[in-house]
Amino acid sequence: MLMHEEGPNTVIDLALKNDSLAVRTVLEDLNTQLGTLGFLEDTVQNVELVMAEVLNNVVEHAYPEGEEGDIEISAIPSGEGIQFLVQDKGVPMPNGTPPSGEQGSLDCELDDLPEGGFGWFLIRIMAQNLEYRRSDGYNRLSFFMAQEAA
């Protein structure tokens, strides 16, 4: 993990390979760094949830099975929250846009509940200013996570 000063803000730069263990390690590093910078535990937990969904989606969908790839994360913390940029060189999102994140129906028997599909719903309700673009061979997902009130 790299942390440096850039203008009035600290910038956190992280890089990882596209595998689940690397995701877990980077989430732990990010949590530690945000805690060191004074972010409240609720904010750190919300960031962890959203980043876990984002990074696991990259690992599962951006790179074909068995293909190695890198994921880069930049975070700029401020008093209001954290601005994130997640980049990878994997497969572009279908139709050039993130999934809508509509919550599936939960009005069914327990055995009929869907196993997945809640990730983008969580990302969209917890993150602000979500933007995706594909440029120069990179998928670029940016979003803002607000600091929770004390």
Backbone hydrogen bonds, N-H to C=O, Kabsch-Sander energy under -0.5 kcal/mol:
donor,donor_aa,acceptor,acceptor_aa,energy
2,L,13,D,-2.5
4,H,11,V,-2.4
6,E,9,N,-3.0
9,N,6,E,-1.7
11,V,4,H,-3.6
12,I,75,A,-2.9
13,D,2,L,-3.2
13,D,11,V,-0.6
14,L,73,I,-2.9
16,L,71,I,-2.3
18,N,69,G,-1.8
19,D,17,K,-2.1
23,V,19,D,-1.8
24,R,20,S,-2.2
25,T,21,L,-2.2
26,V,22,A,-2.5
27,L,23,V,-2.5
28,E,24,R,-2.0
29,D,25,T,-2.3
30,L,26,V,-2.8
31,N,27,L,-2.6
32,T,28,E,-2.3
33,Q,29,D,-2.5
34,L,30,L,-2.8
35,G,31,N,-2.3
36,T,32,T,-2.4
37,L,33,Q,-1.8
38,G,35,G,-1.4
39,F,34,L,-2.4
44,V,40,L,-2.4
45,Q,41,E,-2.6
46,N,42,D,-2.1
47,V,43,T,-2.7
48,E,44,V,-2.4
49,L,45,Q,-2.2
50,V,46,N,-2.4
51,M,47,V,-3.2
52,A,48,E,-2.4
53,E,49,L,-1.9
54,V,50,V,-2.7
55,L,51,M,-3.0
56,N,52,A,-2.4
57,N,53,E,-1.9
58,V,54,V,-1.9
59,V,55,L,-2.6
60,E,56,N,-2.5
61,H,57,N,-2.7
62,A,57,N,-0.7
62,A,58,V,-1.6
63,Y,58,V,-1.0
67,E,64,P,-2.7
71,I,16,L,-2.7
72,E,87,Q,-2.8
73,I,14,L,-3.0
74,S,85,L,-2.4
75,A,12,I,-2.4
76,I,83,Q,-2.6
78,S,81,G,-3.1
82,I,145,M,-2.6
83,Q,76,I,-2.1
84,F,82,I,-0.5
84,F,143,F,-3.3
85,L,74,S,-2.1
86,V,141,L,-2.9
87,Q,72,E,-2.9
88,D,139,N,-1.6
89,K,70,D,-0.7
91,V,62,A,-4.4
96,G,93,M,-2.4
97,T,94,P,-1.5
108,C,106,L,-1.7
112,D,109,E,-1.6
113,L,110,L,-1.3
122,L,118,F,-2.4
123,I,119,G,-2.7
124,R,120,W,-2.6
125,I,121,F,-1.8
126,M,122,L,-1.9
127,A,123,I,-2.7
128,Q,144,F,-3.0
131,E,142,S,-2.7
133,R,140,R,-2.0
135,S,133,R,-0.5
135,S,138,Y,-2.1
138,Y,135,S,-2.2
139,N,88,D,-3.4
140,R,133,R,-2.7
140,R,138,Y,-0.5
141,L,86,V,-2.8
142,S,131,E,-2.8
142,S,140,R,-0.5
143,F,84,F,-1.6
144,F,128,Q,-2.8
145,M,82,I,-2.8
146,A,144,F,-0.5
147,Q,80,E,-3.1
